[in-house]
Amino acid sequence: MRDMFWPGPAHPDDETRHWLARVEKVAPVLVQHREQAEQERMTPPDVIDALREQNIHRMWVSPAFGGGGVSVRTGSAVLQALARIDASVAWQMGVQGVIGRMSDYLPEQTAGRMFRESDGLVVGGINPSGHAEAVPGGYRVRGRWSFASGSTHADWLVCASLVTETSAAGEVAAGSKANSSAPAPPTTRMMFVPRDAVRFTDDWFTIGLRGTGSVSFTVDDLFVPEEHTVDGGLLRRLPAARPSRGYPIAYYDFGPFTTASTALGIAQDALSAFPGLAVSAVPARGTETLASSHTVQAGLARAAALVRAGELLLDDAAGHASARLIGGEKLSALIRLAATAAGENTLKAVDTLHGLAGTRALGAAGRLDRCFRDIHTVVAHITLAPTNFEMVGSYLLGGSLLMRR
């Protein structure tokens, strides 16, 4: 049996090697607490402390705000390496990584307070399920947000909200403009609130990514100052140039890298686990091991090809994001296409391996079972949804690149 999985980046630079070494340092802690996280449905504090000690939770934050400022490629490699050990940890670091990108949009003083002066996670809900009323000096916010991965260890939570404005006559209009014959569509604003201002609901019961603690939280009529908010309409554009800016890359172009990287790490783990099972397992009433089956051999090779193709697609997109040779909708389309294809490939690869293993993959504590459960949860995320193919296809046919129809 040849252990070709996983070769890692083809040409890792010094930065990538340095940060992968940080993952190696925390790996024993992740392995030690992995099962506990599954049972308790949240990552234990010891794991988060180990990650914070290596500054992995701030790897995609500007050095001006205490972050690592690593490249997109390096961050992707780190998430893949974490996911090969514990997908729930990789997912939370990915969520922290992408929400950390809002530090380039927040006022510098606020960003420094949240990311440099505090070492807790900054996570929350970016689906605008809350409502905010514009008031002098800020907003009054209320609402409920779901899937707040990592919120157990958060100091700050972002609450995406639709903004309403109150007229002098007391009438409320969503995103209204003076002298307009029809109200404008509601605007979205990202509100950052301290952890102690929210109420959590323990509702994270799922088949995969069990250790992420992705519970819901509620905010009731809370005042949020203007400087603790970001205009959601800016997040599809590059953050304004300033000395502290970490990346000339739009916020929404980061998200697909985090989810796709986690999916790739899960599939890589499945590929590593399968050969050891195949060489020792003999099917019921069979006389030869799974490894001797031509069907199994071909299936494993096809799964490896799917995962490798996903890696190369995502790495190519990361290179374009860093080189800035293209930008705007062209870059966004390339990233979404690569990430969605990687998600589709990894799902098919893990499903193939799980099927080939038969009943030997069904043990709840087994690696293949965990990979199967985790990958199906990861690819349900909007950044990997098959509808992204529709949006990119429409763009390739001359239309605008829509977030959703």
N, C-alpha and C positions, 0 to 999 in steps of 0.2 A: 504494500500500500504506500503510495507516494503522497506526502502531505504538501500539495501545491497550494492549499488554501490557508492563509491568504497572502499573496505576494506583496500586497500593499502598493503604494504609489510607485510608478515606474521610475521616476527620477525625483525622489524626495530631496528638497533643499534643506539647508541647515535648520531653518525655522521649523519645518515639518518634523524633522527628526527630533528636535528639541522638545516639541510639544507632545509627540508620541511617547517620548521618554517620561513625560509627566503622567501620561495615562498608565504606563507600566508601574509607576510608583503607587498609584491608587488602586490598581487592579486587585491586589489581595483583599483590600477592604470591601470592594464591590462584590467579590466572590463570597466573602464571609457573610455578608448581610443580604445577599440576593433572595434567598428563600424567605427570610423575615419580611422583606419588602413585599413579596407576593402575598404573604398571609395577612399582613397589616394594611395592605393597599396604600402604602406610602413609603418613601425611602427613609430609612433611619437617619437620625442626625449625624451619626459618625461618618456616614458616606458623604453627606453634604459638606461636612467639615473638611474631609480629605480633599474633596474637589476644590473647595475654597482655598485651601492651603496652596494648591497648585495654580490658583487663579483661573481654572478652567471655566468657571461660571462667568468670567469677564473677558474671555478670549476675543470676543467680537465687539469690544468696547474700546474707544480711543484711549491711548496711553494718557492723554490729558485728563481723563476721568478714572484713572487707575486700571485701565484694561490692558489686554495683551496686544490689541491691534493686529491680530494675525490675518494672513491672507484668507481668501475664500477657500482656496485649496487646502490650506493647513487646517482650517476649522472643519471642513468636510472630512478630512482624514481622521481628526480627533473624534468626531461623532461616530464614524464607522467603527473605530477601534473600541469606543465605549459600548456601542450596540452589540459588538461581538461578545461582550461580557454580560451586559445587562441593558436591554433595550429601554427599560423604563428610565434609567439614569441618562442614557443618550438623549431620550426624548425631552427630559426636563432641561438638560443643558442646551439642547437645540432651541427650545422655547425661550429660555433665558437669553440665548444668543441673538435671536431675531428681535425680541422685545428690547434687548439692549441696544439695538440699532436706533431706537427712538432717542437715544442720548444725543445724537447729532441734530435732532429737530427741537429738542427742549432748549429753553434758555440755558446758557452755560452754567450759571450759578445753581440752577435746579438740577441739572444733570450731574454736577459735581457732588451735590448733597446726596442724591440717590445712588450713584454708582461708585464714587470715590470715598465718600465719608461713611457709607454703609456697605457692609459685605453680605447682607441678606439678598435673596433673590428678588428680582423685579419682574413679575409675571402678571397673569390676569386673563381678561377676556377681550379679544379684539373684534368679536362679532357685535355690532351695535345693537344690543338688546336692551340697553338702558336709555333713559331720557334725561336731558339736561336743559334747564331753563337759564337763559342768559340773564344775569343780574349784575349790578355794579361790582366791578372788581373780579368777576369770575362767573361761576355757574352753580346752580343747585341741582344735584344729581340724585337720581333714584333708579333702581332697576335690579335685575338679577342676571348674573352671567354664569355660564356653565363651562365645564372642561378647563378649570383653572389649574393646569398642571404645575406641580411644584409649589402651590400656594401655602402648603404647610410650613415651608421654610422661607416665606417671603417677608420682606420688610415693606414693600410697596406693591400695590396692585393697580394695573391699568384697567379702566372701565370704558369701553367704547360706547358712545352714546349719541343718539340723534338729538340735535339742538333745536329748541323752540325759543322764540322770542316773544316777549309780552309787549304789546303796543301801549301807548299812553291811555287808550280807552279800555285797557284791560283785556283786549282780544289776543288770543294766542295764535301765532302762525308759525308753521315749520319752515325755517329758513326764509322767511318772507322779506321782501324788499319794498321800500317806500315807493308809492305811485306805480306799483306793478299790477297789471290787470289779472295776473294769475300767480298764485304762490309758487315760489321756487322749490325745487326738491329739497328735502331736509338735508342739512349738512351733518357730517359726522365729526365728533371730536373725541380724542383720547384723553381721558381724565385719570390722573395718577393720585391715588389715595393711600394713606397709611393703613397698614394691616389692621390696626386696632379699631378702625372705623367701619369694618365690614363684619357681616355675620355669615358664617360658613354653614353649609348643609352637607352632611356626610352622605352623598348619593353616588359615589364612584364604585359601582359594581359592574364589572365587565369581564370579558374573556381574556383580553390582552392588555399589555401595558398596565398591569395591575398595580405596580409599585409607584405610579406617577402621582397618586393622590389628587387626581383631576376632579375635585369636587366643585360644587356650585357655591357662589357667594352673593350676598345681597347688600345693597347700600340704600339707606332710607333718608332721603331729603338732606344730603350732605353738601355743605358749601365747599367748592374746590376753587382755589385762586387761579386766575388766568395763567400765571407762570407755571402752574402744574399741569398744563394741558398742551396738546398738540392738535393742530388742524388736520383732520384725517385726509383732507383733500391734497395735502402736501406730500403724502407718503408714497405716491406713485412717481414723484419727482426726486431729483437729487437733492440732498440736504444743502442748504446754503453754504457757500464757501466761508470758512473761518479757520483760524489757526488750530482750534481744538478738534476740527472735523476728522473723524476716523476714516470714513470711506466716501468716495464720490459715487455711491451706488444707492439707488432708491430702496426704501424700506421693503416694499413688496417684492423686490427682486432677491431678497435674502431668504425669505420663508421657504421656498421650494428646495433650497439647498439643505436645510435642516431636516426636513421630513424625508427627502430622498436619501440622504446620507444615513439616517437611522435605518431605513428600509434595506439599504445595501449591506449594512453591518449585520442585520438579522439574517439575511440570505447567506452571507459569508459564513456565519456561524453554522447554519444548516448544512452548508457544503462541507464544512470541517467535521461536523458530527456524523454525517451519513456514512462515510467509508468504514469507520470503526464498527458501526452497527452491521453494515452489509457483509463484512468479512467473517463475522461470527454467527450471524443469524441463519438458521435453516428453516424455511417455511414448513408449516405443518404438513406432514405426510410427504415432505420432500426429502431428497437425498443430497442436495448440494446447497451451498450457501447462496445468499442473495447476490453476492459479488460475482458469482460464476454465471449469472444469468445475462444473456446478451441484451435483453430488454432493460434490465437494471443498468447495465454498463452504458447503453445509449442514453437512457434517461438522465443519468448523472452527468454525462458529458453535455447534453443539451441544457440542463439546468446551469452548469458552469458557464456555458456560452452566453446564456441570457443575463446572468449576473455580470459577467465581464463586459458585455455590451453596455449595460446600464452604468457601470463604473466609468467607462470611456466617454459615454455621452455626458455624464455629469461633470467629469474632469474637463472636457472640452468647454462646457458652458462656464465653468469656474475660470478657465483661462481667459475667455472673452470678457467676463465680468471684471477681471483684474486688469486686463490690458487696455480696456476702454477703447478698442478699435471700432466698436459699434456701441450704440446706446439707444435710449428711448424704447419704443415698442418693438424694435427689431431685437434688441437684447432681451427684453422681457419675454418675447415669444420664444426665443431660443432656450432660455432658462426653463420656462414652463414646459416646453416640449421635452427637454432632456429629463427633467424631474419626473414628469408623468410617465414617460417611457420607462425610466428606471423603476418606478413604483409598479408598473404593470409587469415588467420583467421579473422583478423579485418575487412578486406574488405568485406568478406562474412557476418559478423555480422552486419555491418552498412547497407549494401545493404538490408539485411533481415528486419531490423527495419524500414528502409525507405520505403520499399515496404508494410509492414504491416500497416504503418501509412496512406498510401494512399495520398490523396490530402492535408491532414493536414501537410505533411512534405514539401510542396512545397514553403512555404513562404520564401522569400529571407533572411529575418531577423531571421528565426527560427533556433533553435539549430540543429535539425535533418538535415535540408537543408545544414547548414554549415558543419556539420560532413560528410555528403555525398560528398560534393564538395572537402573538404580537404583530406579525406581518399583516394579518387581516384587520387589526385595529389601526395600524399606521396608515394603510392605504385608504382608509375611510376619510382621511383628512382632506379638506377642500383643495389643498395645494397639489394633491396627487389624484384628484378625481378625474375619471375619464372624460368629463365634460371639458377639461382643458384642451383636449384634442380638437373639440368643436371650435373653441375660441381661437386656437392657433390656426386651424384650417380656414376659418373665416378671414383671418388676417392675411394668410397667404393668398387668398383669392381677392384681396384688395380692400377688405373692410378694416374697421378699427379693431384693435385688440381689446375686447371687452373682458371685464372681470367675470361676469356672468350674464346670461341672457335674461 
